[in-house]
Amino acid sequence: MSKALIAIDKSGSFRVYLSITTSMVEEARKIHQATPLATAALGRVLTGTGMMALMMKNEKDKVTVQFKGDGPAKEILATAKGDGKIKGYISNPFVDLPLKENGKLDVGGALGIGAVTVIKDLGLKEPYVGRIDLVSGEIAEDLTAYFFVSEQQSSSVALGVKIGRDYSVTAAGGMIIQMLPQGNPEAVDALEAMLDKMTPISTLIEEMTNKAAGKTEDAILEELLQTIFSEMPEEFKVETLGFREIGWECDCCEERLEQVLMSIGKKDLQTILEEDGQAELVCQFCTKKYQFDQPHLKRLIAELDEK
């Protein structure tokens, strides 16, 4: 599992969500056999979505974040629950583009022009849906804009994924800072000054992890938090409220895939039975394959007859 913490400053002006998601993003990379560019893009979306889920009140609450554009990556989608379980996919895990002029992976170019959609299922009759056009496709900037435009929430989002020479994930994580109602306006100026000088979060995570021999994940996160906010004025120093586990878990199952097959209708299911004699479905999230043989298809058709 990866870890996250939630913190608040002494004045009660802002809240911080901070996570180290290296192991989760590496697991996603292996599952999807993703290129470095696809790993960076998917890893940022998974990390951001995971921290957004920690903002929810109940463990069963769910948030889905979809980035969709006209670029070669096509779509990146992640779903996370309030209990910290996350899954996601990128439509084109083999996407590859030249590095940008600054030597960074071109996540924005991979997405192109499009939109980010956020769906929050809070157990009510209708889910909340917010949508904005992509600002840059670089994920963190787009989520910052989403919070401001769709939720009228002043926030700062930082996300990062570092890839090693062997294409494995050497560091991944993120931070979301959100202003609280009646917060001290001076906190905004202090945060802006801090963020202007801040080292990229993936670099900080890599440095912390490399020198963390013998330390627990909680201790590493706490040290990362204090390092980031070390130069904040005394009244805006941060204090940890608690630690949370977040990590990859796909909840696909045969029963759910049966419903997908049945949703195409009896006629099409009968055609598959007669022409192929079997069906294979692959979970988009974890790439697990589900086989439905002839007797299984006949049973599903019989169930549709009974409805």
N, C-alpha and C positions, 0 to 999 in steps of 0.2 A: 504493500500500500504506500501511496504518497501521503504527505502530511500538509496541513494548513493550520494557520492560527488566525484568531480574530483579536484585534487590539483596539484601544480607544485612547485618545490623548487626554491629558490631565484636565483640560478645560471643558471636555465634552463637546469639542467643535467638530471632530471628524472621527470616522471609524476606518480601520485598516483590515483588509483581508490579504493575507500573504501565504503563498504556497510554494513548495518545492515538489515538482511533479516529474522528475527525471525518470523514475521507474515506470510510471504510468505511460508516459509518452514513448519510452523505449518499447514497452509491451505493444502499444498501438502500431509502432513502426514494424515490428516483427509480424504482427497479424496481417497487416496490409501490404507487407513487403514494399514499403514506400521509399521513394527517392528522398534525398536530403531536403529538396524543396517541398515535397508533399508532407514529409515528416514535420518540417517547421510550421507549415500552414495548419495541419491537423493538430499538432501539439499546442499551438497557441489557442485554437478554438476549444480544445478539450480543457485546457487549463482555465481559460476565461469562464467557460460554462460551469466548470466545477466550483469556482469561487462564487458565481452567481447563485448556485444552488444552496450554498451555505447561508445566504441571506434569507432563505425561506424559513417559515415557522415550524413546519411539520416535516417529518421524515419522508412521508409519502408524496409531498408536493414535488412537482416535476417542472424543470425548465428545459426547453429545446431551443437551440440557437442554430440558425441556418444562414450560411453565407452562400449566395448564388450569384454567379457572374457569367460574362460572355468569354472569359479567358479559358485556357486549356484545363485548369483544375475543375471547372464546371460548378461543382457544389461541394461544400464542406458542412457537415451537420454533426452536432453533438447533443446528447440528452443526458441530463444529470438529475438525480433525486436529492431531496433534502438530507438523506442519510449518507451522501458523499459518493454514491455509486455512479460511474460515468461510462458512457460508450459513445462511439462516433465513427464516422467514415469520411473519406474523400472520394468523390466519384472517379477521379483519375489519379490513382496512387503512383503512377509512373511519370507524372508531369515533370518536365525538366526545362529550365530556361537559363540563359547566361546570367552570371552574377551581375548585380547592379554596379554602378561606377564606384560606390564605396566598399565594394567587396562583399556586400550582404546578399543573402538569398532573396529573390524577387517574388515575394509572396503576393504583393499587390498586382504585379503583372500576371501572375498565375490565375488570379481571380478576375481581373479586368473590371468592366463596368457592370454594376449589378446592385444588389440590395442585401441587407441583413434583416432577418426576421426573428423575433423572439416570442416564443409561446410559453406562457406560464399556466400550468394546470394546478390550481389550488384546491381542487375538490369541489368547486362550484359548478353550476349548471353549464356555464360557458367559460372557456379558458380566456385569459388575457392575451391579446396579440398586438405586438408593436412592430413597426417596420419603418426603416429609413434607407435611403440610397447610400451606397458605399461612399465613404469619404476618400479612402486611399486603398482599401483592400488589404491594409497591413494588420488587420484584426484589432489591435489595441486601440488605434485611433478611431476605428469604426464603433467599437463598444463604448468608448468615451462619448462619442457623438450620440449614440443610441440612448445612453442614460440621460443626457441633457435634453434631447429632443422629445423622446417618447415618455420618459418618466420624470421630466423636470427635476432631475437629480444631478447636482454638480459633482462630477467624479473625475478621477484620473486613473487610467488603466495602463499598466505596463505588463507586457508578456514577452517571453524570450525562450528560444530553443537553440542550443548549441549542438552541432553535429561533429563527431570525430572523423578522423581520416578513414576509419573503417566503416563509416556511415552510421555508427551507433550514436545514441543520444548521450552526450557527456554532461549536459545540464539543461534543465527546463524548469520553468516556474513563472509566477506572476504576482502582481500586487494590484489591488483595487483600493483606492482611497475615496471615501464618500463623505461629503460635508453633511453635518447634522443640522436639523432645524435649530434656530437661535444660536448657531455657532458664532464664535468670535471672528469678525471679518479679517482681523489681522492674521488669523491662521491661514487664510488663503494666500496672502503674500508670502508668508513663511514657507508654505508648501511649494509654491511656485519657484522660489529661490532654491529650495532643496532639490526639486525635480530637475531644474536646469543643470545642476552640477552632478546629478546622480549617474554613477556608472551603470551600464546596461545590466538589467537584473540577471540575465543568464550568466554574465561574467562574474557577478557577485556570488551567485550560487555555486559556480564551478570553483571559485577560490575558496569559499567556505567549506565545501565538501572535500576538497583536496587536503585541507589542513585540519580535518575534523576527526582524526584518529581517536577512537574510543568514546566519542561523543554520541549521545542519542539524537534522533531526528528532531525531537522537541528542542533540545539544546541548540542545535544548528539553526533551527528556525528563529529561536529567540535571539541568537547572536546576529543573525541576518537582519532582523527587525531593528535591533539597537544600532547596528552599523548604518543602516539606511537613514535613521532619524537622529543620528548622533549630534548633528549641528543645529537641530531645531531649538528655539528658545525654550527655557525651562518650563514655561506654562503650557507648552505644546509637546512635551515629552510623552512618549507612548507607553502604555501599560497593557500587557497581555491579558485578555479576558478568558481565553481557553484555546485548546488545541483540538483539531478535528482530523479524522482520517478521510482521505479521498482517494479513489482508485478505480481502475478499470474493472467493470463487471458487465457482461452481456447477459440479459435475462431471456434470450430466445429459447424456445422449446418446440417440440413437435406439435403440441396442441395449437400454438399460435400460428405455425406454418400451415396447419390444416385449415384454419380459418381463412388464411390467404388463398389457398387453393379453392375453397368452397365459394369464396367471394366472386370468382370468375363466372360462376353459374353452372348449372347442370349440363347445358348443351356443350360448352367448351370443355368441361371436365370429361364428358363422354367422348368427345373428339380425341382428347389426349389419350384416354384409355384405349380407344380403337386403333389409333395410328401409332402410338409409341409404347403402350402397355405399361408405362411407368412415368414418373415425374421426379425431377430433382430441383430442389429449391436451395438457394444459398443465402444465409443471413448476411445482409449488407454490413452489419457492424463487426461481427467476429469471423466471418467467412466460413462458418461451419456449414457442412452440407447435410441436407435431409433428403433421404430417399423414400419415395412412396411407390411401392410395387402394385401389381394388378389387384390383389385382394384389398389392399388399403384404399385404392382409388374407388373400387366398387363399393366399399363401406361408406365412403364420403358421399358418393352419389345416392346411396340408399338413404343416408341421413337427410340429404336435400329433398328427397321424395317425401319424407315424413313431415317436412316443414310446410 
